[in-house]
């Protein structure tokens, strides 16, 4: 499955406990996630992730919204770093790295 388990926002569903327990189909197959503006934007534009967009995720109001800031704070998640990594290495390598490390997101380093 590999890159099919990368969420549109750059999270890696393959390491998510809900996905692993079979309680979530993952971002790409989660039809009840119509509320997610990132997912909708990527689907509307034919992007497999935000990494395919030319806009800087930090400047995107859909990517960098109130809920994503709360998520990032609670989980120390750095989805922007995930998007940068996907752009650097490609989706297959990113998915392989995340699966090997068994992590859903890259963590904020506190250097911001």
N, C-alpha and C positions, 0 to 999 in steps of 0.2 A: 504494500500500500504506500509506504514512504511519503512522497510529497502530497499525496491525497489527504494526509492527516495534518497538513499545515492549514491552520485557519486563515481566513482572508486577512486578518490583522497581524499575522505572523506568529501567533501562539502555536504550539505543537500539541494537537489533540491526542496523539498517540501516547503521551505520557500523563494525560489527565486521568485522575482516579475515577471520575464519572464515566469516561469513555472505556477505561479498562474494565470497570464493573458492568458494562453493558447498559448503563443508565442514560447514556447520551450517544447519538450516532456520529458525533463530530460535527464541526461547523458546516462543512459542505453538504451534509445530508440532513441537517437539522432544519426541517421545514417550519418548525415553530419559532425559529429565530428571525422572523420577518422584521422584528423590532430593531435589529442591528443595522445601523446606517452604513457601517463599513462593509458588511456582507452584501447589502443591497447595491452599494456603489460599485463594488468589484464585479458583481454579477451583471449589472447594467452595462459596464464598460468592457466586459469580457476578460477581466484580469483574474489570474489564479490567486494572487495576493496583492497587497498594496505595493509590493516591491516592483510591480510592473508599471505603476503610475510614475509620472515624471515629477509630481509634486513632492516636496519634502513633507513627511508625515507630521512633523512638528507644526507646520503651517496649515495643515488640513483640519478644518473644523469637524469633519466627520470622524477622522482618526483620533484627534486630540480633543475629545469631548469630556463633559463632566463625569460621566460614568467610567470612562477609561482612566481618568485621573484617580478616581476612587479605587478602582481595581488595581492600578499601578501602586498606589500607596499601601493598600492592604497586603498585596502579594509581593511587594518590592519588584514588580515586573517592569521590564524595559522593552516594550514591544517595538519601539523605534530601533533599538539595537538588533532586535530580531529581523526587522525589515532591512536594516543595513547589511546584516550577515547574509540574508537571502540574496541581496544584490551582489555581494562580494563573491559568494560561493556557488550560487544557484540553489534551486529548491531541493534537488536530490541530495546534495551534500549537506545542506542545512538539516533536512529530515534525518539523514543518517547520523549526523552529530547529535541532534537532540535525542534520538532514540538510544544511541549508545550511552549518553549521559543520563538518560531517563528523566529529562526535565521538560516542563511545559513551556517555560519562558527563560530568557536570559534575565538575570537579576540586575537591578540598579546597583551601581557601584558606590554611590554616594559622592562621586567626583563632580556632579553637576553643579 
